[in-house]
């Protein structure tokens, strides 16, 4: 049995890693943070020019028709480089819209492949439960009226469309493609310094043509969870590399830190947490790509690993760096912020355990 990525995924990984090594250097990230821009538009267009933004979109939308595994490959590299682009928000929403959208709404995704558009999804609500939103959509003639609150929506102000899950009167959760002008946006602070918004949906009226096809919510949850754990996996991998190099070169009492048994054991714990997350993540995204019924269960396990073991591992990385781990001029703080943010976006460890229990039961 071969557990390696196939040729397409490996080529995508090499392309993304090489491009981001050049275009998302620490100096470039620092310059972006000083600029105050919501994202690095030049990097966004460079990713598009290399075919990376369209890699997972269907052929008829200017993409390469790849799937969930390749999405994870790309977002893992984005996380490893802490690249300030709306890749997670746009790509997870775009794959949902490509599968369940119709007409002009779907056709506009070609602009995303060209780096000319951002879209996002509002999967998080107060309380941490992703699968059972409290937001409602009530039929009103040929339209729907949506009421509820969404939190920590990335790049909502910059997005052309915001995918909003809401529960209809028949009890089903459907997804609506709204525009930022239809909702009230309040800025949320985020650890990653990305623009986040709270969406207030009070009597928002939207046409039936903004309703995505049946099954869109399950698709969105699958991609949103897979993307979040893949991004976390990349961030943790980069943090482990930084920490390993630090303990090899940092000396104390005339010896490298790596020579102390307690240090090697802690680095080993970080490696185990990373491998546990990777195994669950790749197993989950493969099942998602192949359409297996247990994909949601395995991705829920991966999400718990991202919220629990991965976050604890980042605390260990900081501890092993001493005061340097808290220095915002040192790159470790970005990886810590990204893992912390995605753990919150996923609802936290306890919420993910509850989700696993509900799926298994």
C-alpha positions as CSV (number, residue, x, y, z in Angstrom):
1,X,0.0,0.0,0.0
2,X,1.4,3.4,-1.0
3,X,0.8,6.3,1.4
4,X,2.8,8.9,-0.6
5,X,1.2,11.7,-2.5
6,X,0.6,11.0,-6.2
7,X,2.6,12.7,-8.9
8,X,0.2,15.6,-9.4
9,X,0.1,16.4,-5.6
10,X,3.9,16.2,-5.3
11,X,4.4,18.5,-8.3
12,X,1.9,21.0,-6.7
13,X,3.7,20.8,-3.4
14,X,7.1,21.5,-5.0
15,X,5.6,24.4,-7.0
16,X,3.9,26.0,-4.0
17,X,6.8,25.5,-1.7
18,X,9.3,27.0,-4.1
19,X,7.2,30.0,-4.9
20,X,6.4,30.7,-1.3
21,X,10.1,30.3,-0.3
22,X,10.8,33.2,-2.7
23,X,7.7,35.4,-2.3
24,X,6.8,34.9,1.4
25,X,10.2,35.5,3.0
26,X,10.4,36.9,6.6
27,X,11.3,40.3,5.2
28,X,8.3,40.3,2.8
29,X,6.0,39.3,5.7
30,X,7.3,42.1,7.9
31,X,6.8,44.6,5.1
32,X,3.3,43.4,4.6
33,X,2.5,43.8,8.3
34,X,3.8,47.3,8.3
35,X,1.7,48.2,5.2
36,X,-1.7,47.7,6.9
37,X,-3.1,46.0,3.8
38,X,-5.7,43.3,4.3
39,X,-3.6,40.8,2.3
40,X,-0.6,40.7,0.0
41,X,-2.3,41.4,-3.4
42,X,1.0,40.9,-5.3
43,X,1.5,37.5,-3.8
44,X,-2.1,36.6,-4.4
45,X,-1.7,37.4,-8.1
46,X,1.6,35.5,-8.2
47,X,-0.1,32.4,-6.8
48,X,-2.8,32.8,-9.5
49,X,-0.2,33.3,-12.3
50,X,1.4,30.0,-11.2
51,X,-2.0,28.2,-11.5
52,X,-2.2,27.5,-7.8
53,X,-5.5,29.3,-7.1
54,X,-7.2,27.5,-9.9
55,X,-5.6,24.1,-9.3
56,X,-8.7,22.6,-7.5
57,X,-11.3,24.4,-9.6
58,X,-13.1,22.6,-12.5
59,X,-11.7,22.8,-16.0
60,X,-14.6,24.9,-17.2
61,X,-13.7,27.6,-14.7
62,X,-10.1,27.8,-15.7
63,X,-8.9,25.3,-13.2
64,X,-7.0,22.0,-13.3
65,X,-9.8,19.9,-11.8
66,X,-7.8,18.6,-8.8
67,X,-9.5,17.8,-5.4
68,X,-9.4,17.8,-1.6
69,X,-5.9,16.3,-1.3
70,X,-4.4,18.9,-3.5
71,X,-6.3,21.6,-1.6
72,X,-4.7,20.3,1.6
73,X,-1.2,20.3,-0.1
74,X,-1.6,24.0,-1.1
75,X,-3.0,25.2,2.2
76,X,-0.4,23.2,4.2
77,X,2.3,25.3,2.4
78,X,0.4,28.5,3.0
79,X,0.4,27.6,6.7
80,X,4.0,26.7,6.7
81,X,5.0,30.1,5.3
82,X,2.3,32.1,7.2
83,X,1.5,33.6,3.8
84,X,-0.8,36.7,4.2
85,X,-3.3,35.8,1.5
86,X,-7.0,34.8,1.6
87,X,-6.3,31.2,0.4
88,X,-8.1,29.3,3.1
89,X,-11.2,31.5,3.0
90,X,-11.4,31.7,-0.8
91,X,-10.5,28.1,-1.8
92,X,-12.8,26.3,0.7
93,X,-15.7,28.5,-0.3
94,X,-14.9,28.3,-4.0
95,X,-14.9,24.5,-4.1
96,X,-18.3,24.5,-2.5
97,X,-19.6,27.1,-4.9
98,X,-18.1,25.2,-7.9
99,X,-20.0,22.1,-6.9
100,X,-23.3,23.5,-5.8
101,X,-23.6,26.9,-7.4
102,X,-25.3,27.7,-10.7
103,X,-25.3,30.3,-13.4
104,X,-23.4,33.5,-13.1
105,X,-22.7,32.9,-9.5
106,X,-20.6,29.8,-10.4
107,X,-19.2,31.3,-13.6
108,X,-17.6,34.2,-11.7
109,X,-15.2,31.8,-10.0
110,X,-12.9,32.1,-13.0
111,X,-12.0,35.5,-11.6
112,X,-10.7,33.8,-8.5
113,X,-8.4,31.5,-10.6
114,X,-7.0,34.7,-12.0
115,X,-6.4,36.3,-8.6
116,X,-9.0,39.0,-9.3
117,X,-11.5,38.0,-6.6
118,X,-11.8,36.9,-3.0
119,X,-14.7,34.9,-1.5
120,X,-15.3,33.6,1.9
121,X,-17.6,31.5,4.1
122,X,-19.2,32.1,7.5
123,X,-19.0,28.7,9.2
124,X,-18.5,29.9,12.8
125,X,-21.2,31.0,15.2
126,X,-21.1,31.9,18.9
127,X,-20.9,28.6,20.8
128,X,-18.4,26.7,18.7
129,X,-20.7,24.2,16.9
130,X,-20.1,24.2,13.2
131,X,-22.5,21.5,12.1
132,X,-25.7,22.8,13.6
133,X,-26.0,26.6,13.0
134,X,-28.6,28.6,14.8
135,X,-29.0,31.1,12.0
136,X,-32.4,30.7,10.3
137,X,-33.7,31.3,6.8
138,X,-37.5,31.8,6.5
139,X,-39.2,31.7,3.1
140,X,-40.9,35.0,2.2
141,X,-42.6,34.6,-1.2
142,X,-39.8,34.2,-3.9
143,X,-37.1,35.2,-1.4
144,X,-35.7,34.2,2.0
145,X,-35.2,36.2,5.2
146,X,-32.1,35.3,7.1
147,X,-31.6,36.0,10.9
148,X,-28.6,35.1,13.0
149,X,-25.0,35.9,13.9
150,X,-21.7,34.6,12.3
151,X,-18.3,35.2,13.9
152,X,-14.7,35.3,12.8
153,X,-15.5,35.5,9.1
154,X,-12.2,36.0,7.2
155,X,-11.9,38.7,4.6
156,X,-15.6,39.4,4.7
157,X,-15.1,43.1,3.7
158,X,-12.9,42.1,0.7
159,X,-15.1,39.3,-0.5
160,X,-17.3,39.3,-3.5
161,X,-19.5,36.7,-1.9
162,X,-19.9,35.3,1.6
163,X,-21.3,31.7,1.9
164,X,-23.7,31.7,4.8
165,X,-25.2,28.5,6.2
166,X,-28.7,28.8,7.7
167,X,-31.4,26.4,8.8
168,X,-34.6,26.6,6.8
169,X,-38.1,25.9,8.0
170,X,-38.0,22.2,7.0
171,X,-35.0,21.8,9.4
172,X,-32.4,21.4,6.6
173,X,-29.2,23.5,6.6
174,X,-28.8,25.3,3.3
175,X,-26.1,27.7,2.1
176,X,-26.7,31.2,0.7
177,X,-24.2,33.3,-1.3
178,X,-24.6,36.8,0.1
179,X,-22.7,40.0,-0.7
180,X,-21.0,42.0,2.0
181,X,-23.4,44.9,1.4
182,X,-26.3,42.8,2.5
183,X,-25.0,42.3,6.0
184,X,-23.7,44.4,8.9
185,X,-20.0,43.8,9.5
186,X,-18.1,44.5,12.7
187,X,-14.4,44.0,12.8
188,X,-13.0,41.2,15.0
189,X,-9.4,41.1,16.1
190,X,-7.5,38.0,15.0
191,X,-4.3,36.4,16.2
192,X,-3.1,36.1,12.6
193,X,-3.7,39.9,12.0
194,X,-6.0,38.9,9.0
195,X,-9.2,40.9,8.7
196,X,-12.0,39.1,10.5
197,X,-15.6,40.2,10.8
198,X,-18.7,39.5,12.9
199,X,-21.8,39.2,10.6
200,X,-25.1,40.5,12.0
201,X,-27.9,39.0,10.0
202,X,-31.1,40.7,11.1
203,X,-33.9,40.3,8.6
204,X,-31.5,40.0,5.6
205,X,-33.6,39.5,2.5
206,X,-32.1,37.5,-0.3
207,X,-33.4,36.0,-3.5
208,X,-33.8,32.3,-4.1
209,X,-31.2,32.6,-6.8
210,X,-28.5,33.0,-4.1
211,X,-29.4,29.6,-2.6
212,X,-26.8,26.9,-3.4
213,X,-27.9,23.3,-4.2
214,X,-28.7,20.6,-1.8
215,X,-25.7,19.2,0.1
216,X,-23.7,22.4,0.0
217,X,-23.5,22.7,3.7
218,X,-21.9,19.2,4.1
219,X,-19.5,20.1,1.3
220,X,-18.6,23.4,2.9
221,X,-18.0,21.8,6.3
222,X,-15.8,19.2,4.8
223,X,-13.6,21.6,2.9
224,X,-13.5,24.2,5.7
225,X,-12.4,21.5,8.3
226,X,-9.9,19.9,5.9
227,X,-8.5,23.3,5.0
228,X,-8.2,24.4,8.6
229,X,-6.4,21.2,9.7
230,X,-4.1,21.3,6.7
231,X,-3.1,24.9,7.4
232,X,-2.5,24.0,11.0
233,X,-0.4,21.1,9.9
234,X,1.8,23.3,7.8
235,X,2.2,25.9,10.6
236,X,3.2,23.2,13.2
237,X,5.7,21.6,10.8
238,X,7.4,25.0,10.3
239,X,7.5,25.6,14.0
240,X,9.1,22.3,14.6
241,X,11.8,23.0,12.0
242,X,12.5,26.3,13.7
243,X,12.6,24.7,17.1
244,X,14.9,21.9,16.0
245,X,17.4,24.3,14.5
246,X,17.3,26.5,17.6
247,X,18.0,23.7,20.1
248,X,20.9,22.5,17.9
249,X,22.6,25.9,17.8
250,X,21.7,27.4,21.2
251,X,24.1,26.6,24.0
252,X,23.7,26.6,27.7
253,X,26.3,25.6,30.2
254,X,28.7,25.0,27.3
255,X,26.5,22.4,25.6
256,X,23.9,22.6,22.8
257,X,20.3,22.5,24.2
258,X,19.7,19.4,22.0
259,X,22.2,17.5,24.1
260,X,19.9,17.7,27.2
261,X,17.6,14.7,27.6
262,X,14.7,16.8,28.8
263,X,14.9,19.0,25.7
264,X,15.0,16.0,23.3
265,X,12.0,14.5,25.0
266,X,10.0,17.7,24.5
267,X,11.0,18.0,20.9
268,X,10.0,14.4,20.5
269,X,6.6,15.2,21.9
270,X,6.2,18.0,19.4
271,X,7.1,15.6,16.6
272,X,4.6,13.0,17.8
273,X,1.8,15.7,17.9
274,X,2.7,16.7,14.3
275,X,2.7,13.2,13.0
276,X,-0.6,12.4,14.7
277,X,-2.2,15.5,13.1
278,X,-0.7,14.6,9.7
279,X,-2.0,11.1,9.8
280,X,-5.5,12.2,10.7
281,X,-5.4,15.1,8.2
282,X,-4.2,13.1,5.2
283,X,-6.6,10.2,6.0
284,X,-9.5,12.7,6.2
285,X,-8.8,14.6,3.1
286,X,-8.3,11.4,1.1
287,X,-11.6,10.1,2.3
288,X,-13.2,13.5,1.4
289,X,-11.7,13.4,-2.1
290,X,-12.9,9.8,-2.6
291,X,-16.4,10.5,-1.2
292,X,-16.2,8.0,1.7
293,X,-19.0,8.1,4.3
294,X,-16.6,8.2,7.2
295,X,-14.8,11.4,5.9
296,X,-16.5,13.6,8.4
297,X,-15.6,11.4,11.4
298,X,-11.9,11.2,10.4
299,X,-11.8,15.0,9.7
300,X,-13.4,15.5,13.2
301,X,-10.5,13.6,14.7
302,X,-8.0,15.7,12.7
303,X,-9.8,18.8,13.9
304,X,-9.5,17.7,17.5
305,X,-5.8,17.0,17.0
306,X,-5.4,20.5,15.6
307,X,-7.2,22.1,18.5
308,X,-5.5,20.0,21.3
309,X,-2.2,18.3,20.5
310,X,-1.0,20.8,17.9
311,X,-1.7,23.8,20.1
312,X,0.0,22.3,23.1
313,X,3.0,21.5,20.8
314,X,3.3,25.2,19.9
315,X,3.4,26.1,23.5
316,X,6.3,23.6,23.9
317,X,8.1,25.2,20.9
318,X,7.8,28.6,22.5
319,X,9.0,27.2,25.8
320,X,12.1,25.7,24.2
321,X,12.9,29.0,22.6
322,X,12.9,30.8,25.9
323,X,12.3,34.5,25.6
324,X,13.0,34.4,21.9
325,X,9.8,32.5,21.4
326,X,7.8,35.6,22.4
327,X,9.8,38.0,20.3
328,X,7.5,39.3,17.5
329,X,10.6,39.9,15.3
330,X,11.3,36.1,15.3
331,X,9.1,34.1,13.0
332,X,7.9,31.5,15.5
333,X,5.2,33.9,16.8
334,X,3.4,33.8,13.4
335,X,3.1,30.0,13.4
336,X,1.8,30.1,17.0
337,X,-0.8,32.7,16.0
338,X,-2.0,30.7,13.1
339,X,-2.4,27.5,15.1
340,X,-4.2,29.4,17.9
341,X,-6.5,31.1,15.4
342,X,-7.5,27.9,13.5
343,X,-8.0,26.1,16.8
344,X,-10.5,28.8,17.7
345,X,-12.1,28.8,14.2
346,X,-12.7,25.0,14.6
347,X,-14.4,25.6,17.9
348,X,-11.8,24.4,20.4
349,X,-10.8,20.9,21.6
350,X,-13.9,20.2,23.7
351,X,-16.3,21.2,20.9
352,X,-14.4,18.9,18.5
353,X,-14.7,16.0,21.0
354,X,-18.4,16.6,21.2
355,X,-18.5,16.6,17.4
356,X,-16.7,13.2,17.3
357,X,-19.1,11.8,19.8
358,X,-22.1,12.9,17.9
359,X,-20.8,11.5,14.6
360,X,-19.9,8.1,16.2
361,X,-23.2,7.9,18.0
